[in-house]
Structure formats: C-alpha cells, structure tokens
Amino acid sequence: MASTSQLAIPLHVSYIKALGDNKDDLAYHLTAHLRMNAVYWGLTALCIMGHKEVLPREETIDFVMSCWDDEAGAFGAHPDHDAHLHSTLSAIQILLMHDALDRIDVPRVVKFILSLHQPSGVFAGDSFGETDTRFLYCAVSALSLLGQLHLLDGEAKERTVNYIVRCRNFDGGFGSVVGAESHAAQVFVCVAALAILDRLDVVDEETLGWWLCERQLPNGGLNGRPEKLEDVCYSFWVLSAMAILGKIPWIDADKLTAFILSAQDLEAGGIADRPGDMADVFHTLFGVAGLQDLDPVYCMPADLIEKRGLRKPWKALERRTE
C-alpha cells in the first residue's frame, strides 16, 4: 500500500501510461497545444523513475516527427501546428532520450533557432515575435543538446548574456523581460542558460540564493515569488537554480520532500500542485524531479547529460535512502 512517506512509483508510472488513452475526452483536445511538451514531461518522469519502456519508442518517435513543420524547419506542439522554440526543445529532448537525434534535420533546426535571435539578445518563441527569457533558455539548451552551441558565440553570445543581465533585479532574481518582477521560473531559465554558456559570473549568487531560500513556506513547499501559495512545480524551478548555485543547504530538504510526497494522488497516481488538488503530468514530472536524479540545468536524466559530456557543476538535494 502506497503512503505519503515514499514516492509511489508504480502508481505514477500507471498514471502516465494511461494519459491519452481516451482520445474522445474533451480535455485531450483542449490541451493539443501542449501535446509535445506533455510527452516530454511524461517521458522524462518515466526515465528518472526507471520505466522509460512504458511509452513505446517507435510510436513516440513517430508522433514527434509528425509535428515537424517543414516550412519553418522545426517542430510544433501537435501535427499541423506552427513551429515554436518550446516545442522544438521538447522534441529534441524526447528524441535524445530515445537515442534518435539522427531523425532531426539539424542544420534546418539550427537555422530556425538562430533566426529568432533578436538584436537585444533575447529570442522570440516563433515567427510571431513574442519574446521572453524562457525562449532564450529554450534556444541555448536546444543548441547545446544538438552540439551546435558554438554557433552562438562571440558578439551573439555576449548579446544573449547581456540581455539576461538587464533582466536582473535588485533582489538578485530575474524576470521574463527587462523590468519584469523576479519569478522563480524565470530565475531557473536565466541561471540555467548562464550555466550552459559558462557565464554564471554575472549572477549575484549570495543575494539570489537568499531570495530563493525565502521561497520556502512553513509547510515545506516552495512558491514562485513573495506572498504566493506553495506549488510542487517550484520544487524544480527553485531547487534547480539552488543546485546550480550550490545553495541547496539553505532550505529544509526534509520539509520540502514531505510536501512533495503529500501532493501525491495515492489512488489514481500522479502528483498535484498541492495536496488535495487534481494531479497532472506537468506537476508529476516536477514533483518527481525534486526527489529523483534529474540534471537541473537541462531538466533531463542526469546520466544522459553526463554521457554527452554536457554536465555542469551542480549539487542536488541529498536523496533519501529509506
């Protein structure tokens, strides 16, 4: 019988396996714009729980390739959707986990990514031009995973780093654009992008470490910014940034672990944003991520990133052995 004192891996594996079984369900169609990301979330969670085989390899690869936007030279979130940086990164991550990067037209994808680099140094998400530090991270991470980060070098790299610096606030955190308030998810994308670019020297590590550890609430959960509720997904956003900065000891790891475990659905499987709410695959991944071995820079299985020679210095939450 599963309990809130341990990660209910069999239940969570069954929950992820069942996602998408009912394609007549309205919710399935309402989330089409997230389909590529959801496959990445589910597959990554399965990988770090040791059950990658649950999602059939060829079927998964076929879905990814069906989302190829040949006009743009990148991937959309669903077949016939326009290409976007976010779904393109998810596609790369999925194919990498299945050792199928050879299915990608790398030069075309790289051309798509670099075409979205703006004069300011930020990246747009797609041809419609929305800019955000999230998309900057997607671009940097994707180029690195493809082995093409050298194409973002010199003046282009400095523009990218300088944009992140301009998004830095007095509290050490980072916002989505220049002038936006600090938010834990944006802190993650900026810190992780800087780690990939080997430019963590521009981070005020002590001030940011303080701001991040202040995200922990009395119940052990973490929030994304001051005066907000705790949410399991920040177990990744906050914890990963702290791991990269070497500040994990600044939070109460036992209380955080207990909070994540308390948000499990011990009947149907999956993890919710907080105890008592409905589980979803997004929070399932980021809840599991707080408890299993996930590379905090790339948000992928740590052993896979290490094998590719991409591991950056970081120190994870100490794992429970019982």
C-alpha atoms as one frame of an Amber mdcrd trajectory, in Angstrom:
protein
   0.000   0.000   0.000   1.452   3.364  -1.062   1.884   6.037   1.591   2.836
   9.697   1.742   6.201   8.727   3.240   7.565   7.414  -0.064   7.331   8.089
  -3.785   4.578   5.880  -5.219   6.463   4.992  -8.396   4.182   2.167  -9.660
   1.125   4.417  -9.328   2.795   7.318 -11.119   4.018   5.064 -13.927   0.477
   3.729 -14.428  -0.917   7.272 -14.370   1.454   8.466 -17.104   0.892   5.326
 -19.181  -2.864   5.939 -19.145  -2.615   9.568 -20.305  -4.046   9.979 -23.777
  -5.815   6.602 -23.773  -9.173   8.343 -24.051  -8.798  10.489 -27.151 -12.523
  11.231 -27.096 -12.132  13.173 -23.877 -12.628  16.941 -24.297  -9.589  17.726
 -22.146  -7.388  15.746 -24.544  -8.294  18.063 -27.413  -8.224  21.234 -25.337
  -4.575  20.511 -24.479  -3.394  19.886 -28.066  -1.202  22.999 -27.872   0.751
  21.311 -25.064   0.985  17.810 -26.550   4.714  17.808 -27.404   5.576  19.282
 -24.013   3.325  16.758 -22.262   5.057  13.834 -23.986   8.383  15.276 -22.824
   7.090  15.714 -19.268   5.756  12.153 -19.133   8.780  10.520 -20.765  11.257
  12.390 -18.569   9.375  11.384 -15.425   9.328   7.756 -16.583  13.060   7.858
 -17.351  14.072   9.126 -13.934  11.720   6.609 -12.283  13.385   3.836 -14.299
  10.447   2.984 -16.588  11.208   4.550 -19.961   9.877   1.460 -21.733   6.293
   2.263 -20.746   5.928   4.715 -23.664   6.556   2.725 -26.889   9.727   4.048
 -28.526   8.694   3.967 -32.192   5.224   5.310 -31.512   6.716   8.197 -29.539
   9.276   8.988 -32.242   6.585   8.830 -34.934   4.481  11.345 -33.002   7.411
  13.740 -32.668   8.201  13.552 -36.364   4.522  14.081 -37.245   4.841  17.514
 -35.601   7.605  18.620 -37.984   6.801  21.950 -39.640   8.629  21.612 -42.936
   8.064  25.223 -43.923   9.750  26.512 -40.765  12.266  23.731 -40.274  11.335
  22.967 -36.658   8.643  21.332 -34.525   5.165  22.374 -33.488   3.285  21.199
 -30.419   0.934  18.965 -32.430   0.608  17.864 -36.059  -0.284  20.858 -38.260
   0.685  23.376 -35.573   3.214  26.093 -36.326   6.804  25.571 -35.207   7.821
  27.048 -31.856  11.053  27.107 -29.856   9.429  25.485 -26.816   8.010  22.507
 -28.690  11.235  22.233 -30.696  13.277  21.902 -27.495  10.828  19.276 -26.197
  11.109  17.357 -29.475  14.917  17.390 -29.238  14.779  16.199 -25.625  12.367
  13.366 -26.453  14.451  12.168 -29.407  17.628  12.410 -27.341  16.115  10.246
 -24.601  15.244   7.700 -27.300  18.667   7.944 -28.964  17.016   9.171 -32.167
  18.615  12.567 -32.801  19.573  11.282 -36.240  15.944  11.802 -37.248  16.384
  15.576 -36.976  17.475  17.842 -39.824  19.959  19.588 -37.531  21.058  22.371
 -39.942  17.446  23.406 -40.554  16.560  23.355 -36.855  19.648  25.410 -36.011
  18.761  27.901 -38.740  15.249  28.204 -37.264  16.616  28.795 -33.762  19.182
  31.392 -34.794  16.607  33.210 -36.963  14.702  34.017 -33.757  17.667  35.749
 -32.093  16.787  39.418 -31.628  19.123  42.440 -31.726  18.576  42.881 -27.970
  19.966  39.384 -27.305  16.677  37.716 -26.351  14.999  35.070 -28.518  11.466
  35.127 -29.896   9.431  31.962 -29.442   8.303  31.824 -33.051   7.785  33.901
 -36.170   5.062  35.940 -34.446   7.717  37.591 -32.303   6.820  37.117 -28.609
   9.998  37.415 -26.554  10.743  36.026 -23.107  13.716  34.694 -21.158  12.030
  31.274 -21.373  12.591  31.249 -25.113  16.179  32.374 -24.628  16.736  29.302
 -22.452  14.978  27.047 -24.996  17.316  28.302 -27.721  20.512  27.933 -25.677
  19.543  24.498 -24.350  18.496  23.207 -27.778  21.705  24.384 -29.433  23.761
  22.762 -26.683  21.904  19.432 -26.896  22.385  19.426 -30.666  26.116  20.078
 -30.267  25.794  23.435 -32.025  26.306  25.916 -29.189  29.500  27.159 -30.850
  27.274  28.907 -33.404  26.099  31.209 -30.623  29.478  32.691 -29.851  31.352
  35.962 -29.835  29.126  39.005 -30.214  25.942  36.871 -30.395  26.764  35.177
 -27.087  27.558  38.494 -25.403  24.244  39.961 -26.578  22.461  36.963 -25.068
  24.285  37.237 -21.734  23.790  40.991 -21.601  20.056  40.610 -22.098  19.880
  38.266 -19.107  21.878  40.770 -17.056  19.390  43.500 -17.997  16.588  41.258
 -16.656  18.302  41.011 -13.248  16.572  42.782 -10.372  17.710  44.333  -7.066
  16.759  41.109  -5.225  19.146  39.063  -7.355  16.329  37.391  -9.289  15.339
  37.594 -12.930  12.149  38.457 -14.777  10.584  37.362 -18.057  11.646  40.571
 -19.814  13.637  43.667 -18.868  11.832  45.410 -15.984   9.628  42.439 -15.024
   9.498  41.240 -11.420  11.600  38.312 -10.260   9.920  34.930 -10.619  11.350
  31.527  -9.723  10.680  30.015 -13.152  12.460  32.909 -14.852  15.290  32.602
 -12.347  15.700  28.985 -13.402  15.772  29.697 -17.140  18.233  32.568 -16.730
  20.558  30.760 -14.321  20.465  27.546 -16.368  21.128  29.424 -19.622  24.081
  31.183 -17.996  25.367  27.822 -16.729  25.256  26.381 -20.261  27.015  29.495
 -21.580  29.618  29.288 -18.770  28.736  32.801 -17.577  27.472  32.327 -14.027
  29.924  35.085 -13.081  27.191  37.650 -13.834  24.882  36.203 -11.144  24.786
  37.787  -7.677  24.857  34.336  -6.109  24.545  35.351  -2.451  21.607  37.719
  -2.957  19.833  35.328  -5.333  20.473  32.395  -3.008  18.792  34.355  -0.215
  15.791  35.200  -2.447  15.433  31.557  -3.493  15.576  30.120   0.024  12.942
  32.675   1.069  10.563  30.878  -1.295  10.129  28.066   1.242   6.958  28.347
   3.316   6.289  26.891   6.783   4.651  23.777   5.279   7.864  22.995   3.391
   6.582  23.853  -0.077   8.144  26.473  -2.324   6.429  29.391  -4.042   7.429
  31.307  -7.153   7.500  34.811  -5.695   6.661  36.568  -2.422   3.133  36.288
  -0.995   2.125  33.419  -3.310   0.973  29.896  -2.484   3.310  26.923  -2.477
   3.309  24.777  -5.626   5.017  21.453  -6.333   6.411  22.662  -9.672   8.675
  25.109  -7.818  10.342  22.053  -6.329  12.102  22.060  -9.690  12.346  25.747
 -10.600  13.685  26.862  -7.216  15.587  23.708  -6.344  17.365  23.538  -9.708
  18.551  27.127  -9.510  19.791  26.478  -5.974  21.545  23.284  -7.101  23.357
  25.181  -9.865  24.391  27.876  -7.379  25.395  25.355  -4.696  22.822  26.663
  -2.208  20.748  23.511  -1.532  21.713  23.500   2.197  19.914  26.842   2.560
  16.475  25.172   2.568  14.887  22.493   4.749  15.157  19.483   2.438  13.145
  17.137   4.677  10.181  19.511   4.835  10.268  20.025   1.068  10.387  16.264
   0.472   7.413  15.750   2.801   5.446  18.458   0.968   6.064  16.880  -2.453
   5.064  13.432  -1.197   1.895  14.829   0.392   0.727  16.075  -3.028   0.636
  12.547  -4.492  -2.665  11.003  -5.598  -2.438   7.634  -3.869  -5.497   6.273
  -5.647  -5.082   7.154  -9.331  -1.417   8.165  -9.360   0.223  11.419 -10.378
   1.199  14.478  -8.367  -0.790  17.705  -7.989   0.316  21.292  -7.452  -0.530
  20.918  -3.755  -2.284  18.369  -1.524  -5.949  17.799  -2.360  -5.832  19.146
  -5.930  -6.059  17.137  -9.139  -2.861  15.543 -10.426  -1.454  16.379 -13.863
   1.587  15.270 -15.843   3.327  18.665 -15.526   3.354  18.580 -11.720   4.065
  14.846 -11.738   7.355  15.438 -13.559   8.409  18.382 -11.439   7.407  16.643
  -8.223   9.369  13.528  -9.141  12.231  15.812 -10.262  12.598  17.078  -6.712
  13.139  13.525  -5.486  14.980  11.683  -8.273  18.175  12.193 -10.288  17.452
  14.875 -12.866  20.045  17.219 -14.333  18.965  20.673 -13.048  20.464  22.562
 -15.991  18.855  20.648 -18.854  15.877  19.128 -16.987  16.773  15.713 -18.348
  18.032  12.412 -16.885  21.364  13.195 -15.252  23.167  10.122 -16.610  22.197
  11.006 -20.187  23.564  14.547 -19.901  26.767  13.229 -18.336  27.252  10.707
 -21.165  27.008  13.544 -23.686  29.725  15.460 -21.866  27.396  18.365 -21.054
  27.292  18.185 -17.260  27.861  21.495 -15.478  28.846  21.850 -11.809  25.823
  21.395  -9.536  24.912  19.685  -6.286  21.484  18.082  -5.929  19.228  17.529
  -2.962  20.546  14.683  -0.831  18.488  11.585  -1.659  16.584   9.699   0.983
  17.776   6.106   1.310  14.873   4.578   3.220
